[in-house]
Amino acid sequence: GVATCRFRPDGRIFAVGGWDKRLRLFDRYGSSAPLAILKAHSESVTAVDWSPDASTSGILATGAGDGRVCIWRCFPITTK
C-alpha cells in the first residue's frame, strides 16, 4: 500500500513511498508504469519531500521507520 506521496514542485513528477520499503516515481502526464523504483530502506517509506529547487536539482529525501534518511537525485531538468 501507499504510505506517503508528494509532487515535485513543478507538478510533473510525483514520488510514492510504500509499505513495501520502496519509493516509486511517476510522470503525471506519462503512462501508469513507474519511471523508477528505488530501494534503500528496510521498513516502510513513511516520509518523502522534494527540495524547493527539485525541478532543476532533482533532490528528493525519504525517511522510514528504520531511522534512515536517504537523499536521491531523480530526473533533474538540465539545460545546455
Secondary structure, 3 states (H helix, E strand, C coil): CEEEEEECCCCCEEEEEECCCEEEEEECCCCCCCCEEEECCCCCEEEEEECCCHHHHCEEEEEECCCCEEEEECCCCCCC
